[in-house]
Amino acid sequence: MSKNGISGRRKRIDKKKIDKKQQKTNVKKKEQEGGGGKFVPLGEMSKETLQRAEIYKEFIRNKSIEYFYYLYSREKRMEGLKQNLKKVKISKNERSKAIKEHFKKESNFLRRRRTKMTVKQFSILAKIGQGGYGDVFLCRKSDTNELVALKRMKKALIEKTNKVEHIMSERQVLAEHSSPWLVQLLYSFQDSKYIYLAMEFVRGGDLKALLMNIDYLDENTTKFYAAEMLLAIQDLHELGYIHRDLKPENFLINHDGHVKLTDFGLSKKFIVKKEWRDTVKRINKKKQKKKNSKKNISNNTLSKRQLQQKRRNKFFTVVGSPEYISPEILEKKGYTKTVDFWSFGCILYEMLTGFPPFSGSSIEETLENVIDFKSSLENPLDDETDEEIIQPQAWNLIRKLINKPNKRLGKNGIQEIKNHPFFEGIEWNNFQNSTPPFVPKVESDLDISYFDTSYFDENEIDLEEPESLNLSERNNQFAGFTFKKYNLKQGGTQDIYQKK
């Protein structure tokens, strides 16, 4: 064999060796980056790789659920159209035209689903809410002319508090529920700094604002709102979720006067602050030393006027206070859905009296009242008549709700609460058709007079899109967050906010 032949063969062999060496280097590099390559046992994978795998697993799961839910919904819409066409007498041409129009709307919706959503598609009209994770704006969507309540939440803060998985799973439930008692999600999307939830705009403000305006409610009005709150809590629990932080501002009043529950652990899952838990520990130690002492709530309960001022105070509105939180959450004990029944009892008390049952002059005193609820919970006396404000049946219900977990009404199911004598005469199965005691009077779709905006920072009212829109590691944490609800009219979203 010629020298050139041997030399050429050696070059080919050397090239193969170099190629194999390069392949090994590439595989090793991919393994370090969490990418492909040879099989790596689960126990040897890095924390970053496992986190990335979990994110994409959840992404694929959510996309699969959303896709099959869309197919199911599309089939139901087609069935509904056929049923409606059978009820009317129209010609074959008109029937054919109606079906073609339906398919056109379905095509429009699919096209909209593929369109990337950005905050630029929304024009801000007013700021209507402010919370721990971000703000809420009344906006109009430019292409559909829809009015929405747009929640903007900081990704960095959600990640810092380890709430990414919770936000993602609850967004999935929000996207699929059809309860009339829960606020509807219309769109969800993200950019490099924020995630956004475009919810239906509920025009009548919240129960907190109503109580601030009229101080307290009579028993019949209280019974109406309490019944609707209970139906909302029931639907939330049936979806498999516990709210954990129910309070008056979570219950919105719709344009027709009926109640809708919002913020159910989605945008602001309750986090018990470390200083609260430290305070609770000190309180429990103090209780061990003074087992036989009884605390009089009147010595550390604020007046109605002071409580109203405190509600208006920005610190308490933004940071929050533990007035409605059950002891087992504060003490970091195991808990069940009955924690929502405790909060429900506290709201019931406030509706009838005008102030929460455990408010003190400081957060520490409030915590002490909550932990020592057996001694601190009292039926307040009327200033003029010196008689108890809360009537016997309502007081009996409140005492059974604000109780130990193993004795709390509702521990065997929410039906226990519905069967209480306080709710006698309530037609639970047809309550949505009942006449509300109060219907908001709005002058226009843009009327926000029922929202308390006195504590907002006007300088923070903006919806500027971040400069960088590149998908980063942070965006990957929220993979699959985008959602768009179907609209029967224009292939956009359902016009559920339109007045009947």
C-alpha positions, 0 to 999 in steps of 0.5 A: 500500500502506498504511503499516501494511502496509509497516511489518508487512512490515519487521517480518517482514523484520527478524525474519527477519534477527534469526532468521538472526543468532541461528542463526549465533550458535547454530551458532558457539556449538555449534562452540565447544562441540564440538556440531553446526552447519555442517561443520568440516574435520577439521584445523580441529577443536579437540583437545577436539572430537577427543577427544570424537569419539573417546570417542563413536566407541569408545562406539558401537563397544563398544555395537555389539559388545556388542549383537551378542555378546548376540544371538549368545549368546542364540541359542547358549543357545536352541540349547543348550536345544533340544539338551538337550530332545532328550536327555531324554524329556518330554511336550510340556507339560513341553517347553513349560514349559521353553522358557517358563522359558528366555524368562522368564530371558532377559527377567529378564536384559534387565531387569537389563541396563537397571538402573543399577548402583551400589556400593550394590548390593554389601555389603563383607565384607573387603579382599583386595587393594591396588594402584597404581590402587585396592583389591580387596574381597570383596563380596556382591551384594545382589539375586543373593547372588553373592560377587565380588572388586570392584576399585575404581579411581580415575578421576583416576589412570587419566586422569593416566597416560593409561590410559583407552583401554587400560582400555576396550579390555581391559574389552571383551576381558574381557567376551567371553573364555571361557578357563578360565585367565583370571579372569572379569569379571561386572560393570563400572560407574562413578560420578563418582570410580571405575570398578568391576570385579566379578570372580569370587572366586578363593578360594585366594589367589595364588602369592605367598602360597603361596611365602611360606608354604612358601618354595619348591616341588619340581620336580613341583609347579613343573612343574604350576603352570608348565604352567598359567601357560603355558596362561593366558599362551597364552590371553591372547596369543591374545586379542591382549594382552601382560601386560608385568608378570607376577609371582607375585601375578598367578596366583590359585589357584582352589577346585579347585587350578587356576591363573587369571591376573588383572590382565592390564593391566586394572586396573594396566597396568605403568608404568615409573617415570621414576626407574627409567629414569634409573637404567637409563641410569646403569647402561648408562653404567657398563657402557660403562666396565667392559665386562670386569668381572663382577658376583657376584650373591651380593654383592648378593642378599638372603637368603630371610628378608630377601626374605620380609620385603621381600614383606611390606613395604607399600612394595614391595607397593604401589609395586612393584619391577622383579624380573620386568620384561624389560630391553627394557621398562626400556630403553624399547625395542621389544618383543613378547609374549616379554617375558611369557616373560622374566617367566615364566622369573623366576617359574619360578626363584622357585618352585624357589629361593624368591626372584626371580633379580635381587633386590638390597638396593635397587631400583637394585641389582635394576635393575643385575642385570636389565640385566646378566643375563648375569653376574648370573643364577646357579644358587644353591647349596644351603647344606647340600650345596653343590650347585646347587638348580635341576636341569639341565633346569629350569635350561636352560629358565630360561636360554633364557627369561631371554635376549636377545629375539632368542634367547629361547625362544618368539620363534617361538611359545609351542609352543617352550616347551611342547616343552622337555624340562622339560615332558615328559609334560604333556598340554596338551590335557587339563591342566585335568582333571589333579590339582592338587598343592594344593587350598585348604581353605576353611571357608566361602565367606567364608574369606579365610585364603589372602590376605595382608592384613597390609599393608592400611590398615584405615581405607581399608576402605569402599565409600562412594558419592560424593556427586555422581553427575552425569555430568561430562567425566570420566565421558564418558571411560569411556562404555560401560564398564558390563557385566553377564554372563548367568546361566543360573539367574536371569538375572543372571550366570553362577554360575561360582564355585559349587563342583562 
